[in-house]
Amino acid sequence: MKRQTGTFTALGNDHQIYTIYEYTYFEDTRSYDASLTAEIPGLKDFLTSDWEPVDCKENGNYEILTTGVILRRVEPRASNQPLSSPMSPL
């Protein structure tokens, strides 16, 4: 079973802000006793709010597969602080 397990904001190298949704596949591990069930999380999928597939890169970046836009996760900020780009110096 696949279900949404997270969401975050990312800044693209095209200077656009994207909402990324994380989906996790869960494996049902039913035991011989039906009352003892558990789910084990497995592979994850990442999609933009427009349903574009996103790949998680080794260096902590993400890439929108259909456009090649490179994304960096943006950490939450206080509402009175400006949004700065982690991809370029201030």
Residue pairs with C-beta under 8 A, 6 or more apart in sequence:
1 25
1 26
1 28
1 39
2 23
2 24
2 25
2 26
2 45
3 23
3 24
3 26
4 21
4 22
4 23
5 22
5 23
5 24
5 41
5 44
6 21
6 22
7 19
7 20
7 21
7 22
8 19
8 20
8 22
8 73
8 74
9 17
9 18
9 19
9 20
9 73
9 74
10 17
10 18
10 19
10 20
10 62
10 71
10 72
10 73
10 74
11 17
11 18
11 71
11 72
11 74
11 83
11 85
11 86
11 87
12 18
12 64
12 69
12 70
12 71
13 69
13 70
13 71
13 87
14 69
15 85
16 69
17 74
17 83
18 48
18 49
18 64
18 71
19 48
19 49
20 46
20 47
20 48
20 54
20 62
20 71
20 73
21 46
21 47
21 48
21 49
22 44
22 45
22 46
23 44
23 45
23 46
23 47
24 41
24 42
24 43
24 44
24 45
25 41
25 42
25 43
25 44
25 45
26 39
26 40
26 41
26 42
27 39
27 40
27 42
28 37
28 39
29 37
29 38
29 39
29 40
30 36
30 37
31 37
44 56
45 53
46 53
46 54
46 55
46 56
46 62
47 53
47 54
48 54
48 64
52 64
52 65
52 66
52 67
53 64
53 65
53 66
54 62
54 63
54 64
54 65
54 71
55 62
55 63
55 65
56 62
57 63
57 70
60 72
60 73
61 70
61 71
61 72
62 70
62 71
62 72
62 73
63 69
63 70
63 71
64 71
70 87
72 85
72 86
72 87
74 83
74 86
77 83
84 90
